[in-house]
Amino acid sequence: MRFPVVLHSDDGVRFGVTAPDLPGCFSAGDTFDEALDSMREAIALHLEGTEEEGGDLPVPRPIAFHRANPDFADGVWAFVEVDVSRFYGRAEKINITLPARLLAKIDEAARARGATRSGFLAEAARAAMR
């Protein structure tokens, strides 16, 4: 899942970073890249705590939504990708029935991308969780 983050720097070298969709989740780094790396870890820990408390995983909002917030003025926006699959539990195999025309469209889309039906559907499911 991609989380928008905003970085601020007083000296142009060290950065503080905040995840607006995760209140209280922030980090820092001595470089831009270090700040993003440390934020990835901070987000994962934040989500772990949310799960342990029985909360739902937040759905990240677009950067455009957050840019109007004066707290983030003059910040540099970026995205941090965090694997959230562990918070959804183990995979389960299911059997489903689909209309033949829908299945044909799925197969057509998969072929157009050089994928198999199952690979295409798995990728679509991962994209839906982002």
Buried (B, 14 or more C-beta within 10 A) or exposed (E): BEBBBBBBBEEEEBBBBBBBBBEEBBBBBEEBEBBBBBBBEBBBEBBEEBBEEEEEEBEBEEBEEBBEEEEBEEBBBBEBEBEBEEBEEEEEEEEEEEEEEEEEEBEEBBEEEEBEEEEBBEEEEEEEEE
